[in-house]
Amino acid sequence: MRVLGLGRLAVLTIAATATVAVASEDPRIRIDLPPDVRETFLEHMRTHMTSLDEVLQLVGSGRLREAGALARKEMAIGQGLGIGRHMPPEFREMGFAFHRAADDFAKVTATVADPPDAAAWKALVAGLAAITTQCAGCHGAFRVR
């Protein structure tokens, strides 16, 4: 077993202390959920992330209608599990905005020509940005425990 030098030990100690300090100074609103609700919620968020990735891959391959159908199926309003009742109103509104953005994106994909022109690509990218803006805003404002 290798012994750490005092310098390395000091660096590791400072790094660990800094990590704890950053975690304790997290400015995001903490949402405490019952363990079963927390696990369901986190799994649902991972599903959203996977679905968003699949939507981006479909857009990248030019399969725009499929991308919209997937966004509507997996991320639009009506896909919730009722977890919102455990969340503060601000969180619920951000969640609804995410779902609306996914539905709006799906509507855009249904109207673009095949192949899409420059204006259609601009609308598609704006629609995707509206979705990811909600993701970033929520993750920046809240943390779940």
Beta strands, then each sheet from edge to edge (+ up, - down):
strand 1: 29-31
strand 2: 142-144
sheet 1: 1+ 2+
end
